[in-house]
Amino acid sequence: MSMAQLVETQTAPRRTKRWRGRLLPYLLSLPALLVCIAILVPFVTAAIYSLQRYRLNLPYLRGFIGLDNYIDFLSDPAFWNTLRISLVYTAVTVIAELLLGLGIALLLRRPTRFHNAVSIMLLLPLMTAPAIAALMWKLMTNPSFGILSYLVGLLGVHDFKWASDPSTALFTVVLVDVWVYTPFIMILLLAGLRSLPRQPFEAAALDGVPASFVFFRITLPMLAPYIITASLFRLLDSIQQFDIVYAMTQGGPGDRLMVFQVQAYLEFFQYTNVGRSAALLMILWLITNILSNIFIKNWLRLRARAHGHA
Amino acid sequence: MDHSSLAGRIFRGIALALVLVFFMFPIVWILLMSFQSNEQILRIPPRLLFEPTLANYEALISGQLKTAAGNLQLTFMRNLMNSFILSSASVILALLLGVPAAYAFARFKFKLGETIAFTLLSFRFAPPLLVLLPLSLYYQQLGLNDTYFGIVWVYQLIALPLILWIVRGYFEDISPDIEHAYRLAGHSWREAFTRIAVPLAGPGIAAAGLLSFIFCWNNFVFALILASADKQPVTVGALAFVTASGIQYGQIAAAIVLSVTPTLLLALYAQRYLVEGLSLGAVKG
């Protein structure tokens, strides 16, 4: 910093140039600021909508109603269903992906050529658009020709309806989510594992410490920042899941998979109830905002580790 | 951690094989399906050996699907084109807006900079519909609905935080002393920026650009809300295609293959940078 100022005074002794130098960072970030504002305007608008009775099909009824949209949710079973299914979906996907991702990362820990090739191949599901991934699984679970329907048939389970049966719909969508996003956790944890210092492990090996002790007392605690960051990433995305659910079942069958954003989407476009849709999204935002504050703290710590000591 | 016992090695081998089957099978299977006719797809039990056909791809590329009920027009290539236009334009715009800002955030510690950087980061995690739904109403008033510009503008929500945070990390890793020395030799900051800083951060900028391209390409909900048929990218187009064509499973599989091939190839090419990109620069691979 002081060095920069020094340079400034030496190369630009004239007042105007110095002034321009002080202004420079602001000029450079002006475009990014504009984008920020462009995001904040609709965000504030949404907050205002959520306090209004606002239906696109009944514009003359529009008016301020305070927190009524929110209060209505309290006695609305559809809202509680949405909250419940969103939380269940998030919990199940994040736990499954974390366990599976950690397991795979441990399997691939040693940087052999084969392990590296496998970890690169596992990137492919992650780089597939989630909406397209849902279509792939829809083809594979088609009741008349889907290969998975055929395979479970061989196992003696006939008439397995996958996403179109209320009792297996959640399982099916979670399966797609796990297919797409487990590699995300795996790749972050693998990078974390490989960056851990080697001394504690060498010392433990010399002392003949049992593997389970090494795992729970050395590996896991040292990996914790990576696990927390990866899980929070997934938690934040998962509670807002839209693409997979929408492409697979549009929230159905019935209201079985009516997660927050799908419900808000239908509320807006099908029932044209802007006020309710906005209120629903504000509640989701409140949840994600709390989570993302925790996330950013952990993320900054990791980032400082990656860049600060470089 | 060297499990050299035989049982351990067998266990690890089996586990890895299962992992590979689970994650690779869908891609391989859809690829195989895309070379089959509908009759071959509907055959039970499914066969691994079949006479491959390119008919599905021909139908998609020519835009004509001959069915018993007559000719069906396919707009899929249009969707593919839209994806290329939208993603490339978004990345170029995000690089133009983001790289100078990332440089400013890395070199000058100023309050507004931190505020912008963190606002963009926190909106990366806010529900996209929260911004999109009011925006769709604004767009209708402004006449931006269903324009490439309108969609590219919203795609900045995806691309800009990514570029800002990754490129910022790269700039921070470069010692400012080189630029200072260059400036002491009488060059302007602009020359220091374009001739020293940007080339040194080049790999990071390229990686951030490639990743933004992938994420823009893979996005679904933005275009679902803001684009109608002739501006839709493949993600939305493929879903519409499934609804429209109903039972043309071979073509659906071929459409899926065409939609994911560009991003999968880019991902393989840029895999070295994916860890860093996916964690927004917090984890280095």
Interface residues (C-beta under 8 A of the other chain):
Chain A: M1 M3 A4 V7 Q10 T11 G21 L24 P25 Y26 L28 S29 P31 A32 L33 V35 C36 A38 I39 L40 V41 P42 F43 T45 A46 Y49 G103 I104 L107 L108 R109 R110 V118 I120 M121 L122 L123 L124 P125 L126 M127 T128 A129 P130 A131 I132 A133 L135 M136 W137 K138 L139 M140 N142 S144 F145 I147 Y150 W179 T182 P183 F184 I187 L188 A191 G192 S195 F201 A211 V214 Y226 T229 A230 F233 L236 Q240 F242 D243 Y246 A247 F260 Q261 A264 Y265 F268 V274 S277 A278 L281 M282 L284 W285 T288 N289 L291 S292 F295 I296 W299 L300 L302 R303 A306 H307 A310
Chain B: M1 H3 R12 A15 L16 V19 L20 F22 F23 M24 P26 I27 W29 I30 M33 I41 L42 R43 I44 P45 P46 L96 L97 G98 P100 A101 Y103 A104 F105 R107 F108 K109 F110 L112 G113 I116 F118 T119 L120 L121 S122 F123 F125 A126 P127 P128 L129 L130 V131 L132 L133 P134 L135 L137 Y138 W153 Q156 L157 L160 L164 G169 E172 D173 P176 D177 H180 R183 L184 G186 W189 I214 W217 N218 N219 F220 V221 L224 I225 V234 T235 V236 A238 L239 V242 Y249 I252 A253 I256 S259 V260 T263 L264 L266 A267 L268 Q271 L274 V275 E276 L278 S279 L280 G281 A282 V283 K284 G285
